[in-house]
């Protein structure tokens, strides 16, 4: 999964991530916090790898593209 985060961060250096257990026995959910309104700009980077892992290993990984994390978008006082 670190490879996926690295790939996203190469295009969106400000990206931060939260990783959660997937409801299936083998998998994960990655919340990608990025500054973009175009989810596909992020998803197109990782979807081929996600499909390959699911088919080859039965590993289900879901990437959700969210706005900036609340910690990085809060105004500094």
Residue, then its C-alpha position, 0 to 999 in steps of 0.5 A: x500500500x505504501x507504493x500506492x501512497x508514494x505514487x499519489x504523492x509523486x503527483x500531489x506532494x501535499x497528500x496525506x493518507x489514512x488507512x483503514x481495515x476493509x470490511x472484507x478479510x483481505x483488504x484496506x481502504x486508503x483515504x487520500x487527502x489531496x487538493x484537487x477537485x478531480x478524483x480521477x486525477x488521483x484514481x487513474x494513477x492507482x486503479x491499474x494496480x488495484x485491479x491487478x492485486x484484486x485479480x492476482x491475490x484477492x486483495x481488495x483495496x479501495x482508494x477514496x479521494x478526499x479534500x485536504x485533511x482537516x489538520x492541514x486546512x485549518x487556519x493557523x493562528 
